[in-house]
Amino acid sequence: MQEKATILMTFAKNDLAGVKTEAENIYNSVHANDLVKVVKIEDADIDTLAEAIIDNNEDLLMFHYGGHADQHSIVLDGFRSLDNIRLSNLLLPKENHNLSIVFLNGCLSYGHVGTLTARGVKVIIATNVKVDDEEAVRLSKFFYKCFFEKNYTFKSAFETAEATVRGKNSYPIVVNPGAIDETQSMPSSWTLFVHSKYTEVLEWTLEDFINGFQKKIKLSIDSLEQYINISESKLDMDISQLQLKRPDSDSKKMKEDNIKNIVSKLIAEGKTEDAIKTLLGSDLTLELRKEATQVAASYATLKSKVIKGILTHEQETTELN
């Protein structure tokens, strides 16, 4: 069964009365959508936030934060700050990830945009000024209603929601990964930032984001299955190699040629000197032993599990003599 993309919502109300209402409103909109799984953390402290992120990281498509913030941190329960570097480290521990959307619904949160886009987040909603609590609740309510319930594109959902708050009309800002000028003027209290490599997502609906998520998961699974199949085939080849027998001929040259061919293959496959000695026993000449020693250091850790399995099989069933 295909795993659903996860929407992780975290809230730290501290002294903000509207955060609880925000949590209820947007949870209801997301929970009503069968395409995604929603996880909600209220009164988030560092422990509950870290656990929720770690538990859902593989399938995490979107992260929402509601509460106090500034250019360089979000403020968790008990007024504990989590800076933008640590937040991005928590959210994005791997280079290959599925996190596409971040919504930071707190004051002055645009300072996080650089670190998040540098790690490949496609689109971010953040604020440029200190925002009103009631307006933060209103904007998030209508964005989630439009995007998760009414199938608006991301850009249309944001523009519709942004129209309900005061200030100048907003427009998307395209940013290069890692680049954000914190001194530049912004169009509105809330701004939609989009990674310069992913501007097409502005016209994506939620279903488009889900399709992208599922394709990426399928590619990962296909790559893993391909690796397993290759490894199993290689193991079969290695085991069959152990069944090679010396020719019946007493010719010393034929004997040495046969050993040399086997050693060359084993060296090319990354076998260590000890493995080769075990496989060939006393027939490993001094010259070939030196050759094996030279490559052993380079392959010291390569396919250690495979080698171990082969040696066990060899010790039980095969001895070249």
C-alpha positions in Angstrom: 0.0 0.0 0.0 1.3 3.4 -1.0 2.2 5.6 2.0 0.3 8.9 2.2 2.1 12.2 2.2 2.2 13.7 5.6 1.2 17.2 6.6 2.8 18.1 9.9 1.2 21.0 11.8 2.9 22.4 14.9 1.7 25.2 17.2 3.2 26.9 20.2 0.6 29.4 21.6 2.5 30.8 24.5 0.5 34.1 25.0 -1.2 34.0 21.6 -4.9 33.4 22.0 -5.5 32.9 18.2 -3.1 29.9 17.8 -5.6 27.4 19.2 -8.2 28.6 16.8 -5.7 28.4 13.9 -4.9 24.9 14.9 -8.5 23.8 14.9 -9.4 25.6 11.6 -6.6 24.3 9.5 -6.6 20.8 11.0 -10.2 20.4 10.0 -9.5 21.5 6.4 -6.5 19.0 6.0 -8.1 16.2 7.9 -11.1 16.2 5.5 -8.8 15.4 2.5 -8.2 11.7 2.0 -5.1 12.2 -0.1 -2.9 13.1 2.9 -2.1 12.1 6.5 -2.2 15.0 9.0 -0.3 15.1 12.3 -1.0 18.0 14.7 1.2 19.0 17.6 -0.1 21.6 20.0 1.9 23.3 22.7 5.0 22.1 20.8 8.2 22.0 22.8 11.6 20.8 21.5 10.9 17.1 22.4 7.4 16.8 20.8 8.6 18.7 17.8 11.7 16.6 17.3 9.8 13.3 17.8 7.0 14.3 15.3 9.5 15.3 12.7 11.7 12.2 13.1 8.7 9.9 13.1 7.2 11.4 9.9 10.3 12.5 8.1 10.3 10.0 5.2 6.8 11.0 4.1 6.8 14.7 5.1 5.4 16.8 2.3 4.4 20.0 4.2 5.4 21.6 7.5 3.3 24.3 9.2 4.3 26.3 12.2 2.0 28.7 14.1 3.3 30.9 17.0 5.9 33.5 17.8 8.9 33.8 15.5 11.5 36.3 14.2 14.0 36.4 11.3 16.2 33.8 12.9 14.1 31.5 15.0 10.7 30.1 15.9 9.6 30.2 19.6 8.4 26.9 21.0 6.3 26.3 24.1 7.8 28.0 27.2 9.3 30.6 25.0 12.2 28.5 24.0 13.7 29.6 20.7 14.8 27.2 17.9 17.0 28.9 15.4 16.7 28.6 11.6 19.7 26.4 11.2 18.6 23.9 13.8 15.0 23.9 12.4 16.3 23.1 8.9 18.6 20.4 10.3 15.6 18.8 12.0 13.3 19.1 9.0 15.9 18.1 6.4 18.4 15.6 7.7 18.9 14.1 4.3 19.8 15.6 1.0 17.1 13.5 -0.7 13.8 14.4 0.9 10.1 14.9 0.1 9.5 18.2 2.0 8.1 20.6 -0.6 6.1 23.2 1.3 6.8 25.2 4.5 4.3 27.7 6.1 5.8 29.7 8.9 2.9 31.7 10.4 4.7 33.8 12.8 6.2 37.3 12.9 9.2 38.1 10.6 9.7 34.5 9.6 11.1 35.4 6.1 14.6 35.0 7.6 14.2 31.2 7.4 13.7 31.2 3.6 17.4 31.1 2.7 18.2 28.1 4.8 15.2 26.2 3.6 15.6 26.9 -0.1 19.3 26.0 0.2 18.1 22.5 1.2 15.6 22.2 -1.7 12.3 23.2 -0.2 10.2 24.3 -3.2 7.8 26.9 -1.8 7.5 28.8 1.5 4.9 31.1 3.0 6.5 33.5 5.5 5.9 37.0 7.0 7.9 40.2 6.5 6.7 42.2 9.5 5.1 41.7 12.9 1.7 40.4 12.1 -1.7 40.6 13.9 -2.8 37.4 15.7 -6.4 37.6 14.3 -5.1 38.2 10.7 -2.7 35.2 11.0 -5.7 33.0 11.9 -7.8 34.4 9.1 -5.1 34.0 6.4 -4.2 30.5 7.3 -7.9 29.5 7.5 -8.7 30.6 4.0 -5.4 29.3 2.5 -6.0 25.8 3.8 -9.7 25.8 2.8 -8.8 26.8 -0.7 -5.8 24.5 -1.2 -7.0 21.4 0.7 -10.8 21.6 0.2 -11.4 23.5 -3.0 -8.6 22.3 -5.2 -7.1 25.8 -5.9 -3.6 26.0 -7.2 -1.0 26.9 -4.6 -0.6 30.5 -6.0 -4.4 31.0 -6.2 -5.0 29.7 -2.7 -2.4 32.0 -1.3 -3.6 35.1 -3.2 -7.2 34.4 -2.1 -6.2 34.1 1.5 -3.9 37.1 1.4 -6.8 39.2 0.0 -8.5 38.8 3.4 -5.8 40.7 5.4 -4.6 44.3 5.4 -1.6 45.7 3.5 -0.4 46.0 0.0 -1.3 43.3 -2.6 1.2 40.5 -2.5 2.9 38.7 -5.3 5.3 35.7 -5.4 9.0 36.3 -5.0 11.4 33.9 -6.8 14.5 33.2 -4.8 17.7 31.5 -5.6 18.5 28.6 -3.2 20.1 30.1 -0.1 19.7 33.7 -1.2 17.4 36.1 0.7 18.1 39.7 1.3 16.6 40.4 4.7 16.8 44.1 4.1 14.8 44.2 0.8 11.3 45.5 0.8 8.6 42.9 0.6 5.2 43.3 -1.1 2.9 42.5 1.8 2.8 41.2 5.4 2.7 37.6 4.1 4.8 36.6 1.1 4.9 33.5 -1.1 8.6 32.6 -1.8 9.3 30.0 -4.5 12.6 28.3 -5.3 14.0 29.4 -8.6 14.3 25.8 -9.9 10.7 25.0 -9.0 8.5 27.9 -10.2 6.1 25.5 -11.9 4.7 24.5 -8.5 2.9 27.8 -8.2 0.4 26.4 -10.6 0.2 23.0 -8.9 -2.8 21.8 -7.0 -2.5 19.5 -3.9 -3.0 16.5 -6.2 0.0 17.6 -8.3 2.2 17.8 -5.2 0.9 14.3 -4.2 1.7 12.9 -7.6 5.2 14.3 -7.4 5.6 12.8 -4.0 4.4 9.3 -5.1 6.7 9.3 -8.2 9.7 10.1 -6.0 8.7 7.3 -3.5 8.3 4.9 -6.4 11.7 5.8 -7.9 13.3 5.1 -4.5 11.6 1.7 -4.2 12.5 0.8 -7.7 16.1 1.8 -7.1 16.2 -0.3 -3.9 14.7 -3.3 -5.7 17.2 -3.0 -8.5 20.0 -2.9 -6.0 18.8 -6.0 -4.2 18.4 -7.8 -7.5 21.9 -6.9 -8.6 23.3 -7.9 -5.2 21.5 -11.2 -5.3 22.8 -11.9 -8.8 26.3 -11.0 -7.8 26.1 -13.3 -4.8 25.0 -16.1 -7.0 28.0 -15.5 -9.3 30.4 -15.3 -6.3 29.1 -18.6 -4.9 29.3 -20.3 -8.3 32.9 -19.1 -8.5 33.7 -21.2 -5.5 32.7 -24.3 -7.3 35.5 -23.9 -9.9 37.9 -26.9 -9.9 41.4 -27.2 -11.1 41.8 -28.9 -14.5 42.8 -32.6 -14.3 46.0 -31.8 -16.3 49.2 -32.0 -14.4 50.6 -29.2 -16.5 52.1 -26.6 -14.1 51.4 -23.8 -16.6 47.8 -24.7 -17.0 47.5 -24.9 -13.2 49.1 -21.4 -12.7 47.0 -19.9 -15.5 43.8 -21.2 -14.0 44.7 -19.8 -10.6 45.8 -16.5 -12.1 42.4 -16.2 -13.9 40.5 -16.9 -10.7 42.6 -14.4 -8.7 42.2 -11.7 -11.3 38.4 -12.1 -11.1 38.4 -12.0 -7.3 40.6 -8.9 -7.2 38.4 -7.2 -9.8 35.4 -8.0 -7.6 37.0 -6.5 -4.5 38.0 -9.6 -2.6 40.6 -9.0 0.1 43.9 -10.9 0.4 42.6 -13.0 3.2 39.5 -14.0 1.2 41.6 -15.0 -1.8 44.0 -17.0 0.4 41.1 -18.8 1.9 39.7 -19.6 -1.5 42.9 -20.8 -3.1 44.8 -22.0 -0.1 48.5 -23.0 -0.7 48.1 -22.5 -4.4 48.3 -18.7 -4.1 51.8 -17.9 -5.4 54.0 -15.3 -3.8 53.5 -13.1 -6.9 49.8 -13.3 -6.7 49.8 -12.8 -3.0 51.6 -9.5 -3.4 49.1 -8.5 -6.1 46.2 -9.3 -3.8 47.9 -7.4 -0.9 48.1 -4.2 -3.0 44.4 -4.1 -3.7 43.3 -5.3 -0.3 43.5 -1.9 1.3 41.3 -0.3 -1.3 38.6 -2.9 -0.8 38.9 -3.4 2.9 35.2 -2.7 3.6 33.7 -3.4 0.2 31.0 -6.1 0.2 32.0 -7.3 3.6 28.7 -9.0 4.2 28.9 -10.8 0.8 32.5 -11.9 1.5 31.5 -13.2 4.9 28.7 -15.2 3.4 30.9 -16.6 0.6 33.7 -17.6 3.1 31.2 -19.5 5.2 29.9 -21.3 2.2 33.4 -22.0 1.0 34.6 -23.3 4.4 31.7 -25.7 4.5 31.6 -27.0 0.9 34.6 -26.1 -1.2 38.4 -26.2 -1.2 40.5 -25.7 -4.2 43.4 -28.1 -4.0 
